[in-house]
Amino acid sequence: MAKRVRKRSGALEDFDPKKVYDACLAAGAPPEIAQEIAREVEQKAYDGMSTDEIRRYVLARLKELAPHAYEAWTFYDRIAKGRITFEDGKMLIVDKGHLYLGRTVKDVGPKGLSHAEEVAGILKELEEDLHYGISKATINARLYALFMGILKSKKMPVEEKKKAIELVNQFREKLGWKPYEVKMPLS
């Protein structure tokens, strides 16, 4: 019998290690690390295990094995999902309000990116982080998470996605990095 996991909604669904593997890859983990973590979770999974428990385990392992992927995952959670992830993988969902992010207070709206102006604000934050000593590797991981957030956004119109991608690529070029290429039509 297949193991089933309990989603946040309370619904049960069959455990699929490919989802763990794909999530790790999307965060920027190398394929061999993504495979290792997916295999570990599959061995630890039990019927009724919560997706939050799986998420916390995956984040702990990413933090050990691929720190930049861990950083990208938690950054993506904040900018695209409206979730703040704590050190131990617990999360807090922020629907709307103000959030102190170390040096500035940001307004947090509903989850998901909806316009290029939001992306410009996030890029300004990344520029500040770079100025305050966050490594270029971490900035690169966050930029990838931002790029993926733009591509996956269901709320952002195609023209706004194009503007947002252009802003990200201008930021990358300013740092001497190659721009991201969009390989599929934007939707």
N, C-alpha and C positions, 0 to 999 in steps of 0.2 A: 504494500500500500504506500502511495506517495505521501511524503510529509507535507503538511499544509502550514502556511504561515498566516498569522493574524495581522491584517492591515490596520492602520489607524482608525479606519471607519468601523472596525469590528468584523468585517467580512473575512472569510477564509479563502485562501487561494493556494494552489499547488506551489511548492517551493521550486524555483528555477535558478540553478546556479549561474546560468547564462546572464541573468539580470545583474547578479553581483559582478561578474566578469565585465559586462558592458559598462556598468557604472564606474568601475575602477579605471577602465580604459578612457572613458569620457573625462575623467578627472585628470588624466595624463599619466597614469601609471604604465610602466612598460608591460607588454603582454604577459611575460613570464611571471611578474609579480601579481598581475590581475588574476592569472590562472591559479597561482598558489593560494591567494586569498579566497577565491571562489571555492576551491577544493576544501580548504579549512572550514569555511562556513557550511558547506555541504555535509562535512563529517560531524559538525557540532549541531546542526539543525535538528529540531525535534518537532513533533506534531503540536501545533499551537504556538510555536515561537513567534514573538512579535517582530514586525518589520523594524521597529525602533531598536530592539535588541540586536538584530542583524546589522543595522546601520552603525550602531555604536561599536560593534566588533570590527566591522570593515574599517571604520575611521581609525580605530586604535592600531590596526595592522598597517594601514596606509601611513600613519604617522611614523611608525617604525621603519617600514620598508621603502616608502616613496614619499618623503615629507612634502615635496612640492605638489604631489597629487592630493595629499591631505589638505594642504593650504588652498588649492584650487577648488576642491569639493566644498569646503566651508565658506569660501568666498562666493561661489555660485549659489549656495544655499541662501546667503544673505541677499544677493542682488536679484536673484530670479525667483526664489521661493519664499522670501520674507521670513526666513528662519535664521535665528542666531544660534550657532553651535558653540557649546562650551568645551572646555579642555577635555572632559571625559566623554565627549560625544553626545551628551544630552543636548536638547535643543529647546528653544523658545520661539514660538511663532509670533511675529509682530505684524498685526494687521494694519495699524496706522498709528502714528505718533512720532515722538522725537526719540532719538537714540544717540547717546554719547559714544563716539568712536575713537577716543584717544586724544584727539586734538580739536575736533569740531563736533558740533551737534548736527545731525542730519535728520531731515524729515523722512519718515518711512511710510510709504503708501501701501496699497494692496500688492500682493505678490506679483511678480512678473514685470518685465520691462515693457514700457508702452511707447516711449519716444526717444529720439536721439539726445534730447536735452538731459535726460537721466544719465545716459551714457557719458556725456560731457562732464557731468558732475562726478561720476565714478572715476573717470580718467584724471580729473583734478585731484581727487583723493589719492590715486595711485602715484601721481607726481609728487604729492606731499610725502607719501610713504617712502618714496625713493630718496627724497631730500633728507628724511629723518633716519636713513640708514637701512631700510628694508632692502634685502639683496635683489639684484637684477633677476636672479633665478626665480625668486618668489613673485616679483612683478610680472615676469613672463608667464608663470603659472596662472596668476590672476587674470592676465590679459586673455589667455586661452579660455578661461572660465567665462569671462565677459563675452568673448566672441561666440562661444557656444550658447550663452544665454540669449544673445541677440538672434542667432539662427533659430533657436527653439521657441522663441516668444510667439505666443498665439495672439497677443494683444497689440503687437507692434505692426503697423501697416508696412508693406514692402518698401515704399519710398523712405520711411523712417529707418527701416533696417539698412538700406543703402547708405543713408547719411551716417548712421551709427557705425557701420563697418568702416566707412571712410575715416571717421574720427579715430577709431582704434588703429587703423593702418597708419595714419599720420603720426600717432603717438609712437608706434613701433618704429617707423622710419626715423623719427627724432632720436631714438635710442640706437639707431644703426642696425635695426633688425628688419628682416624681410617682411613685407605685408602678408596678411593671411589671404588665401585664395578661396573664393566661394566656388565649390565644386558642383553644386546642384542649384537649380532655380530657386530663388527665394519665394516663400509663400507666406 
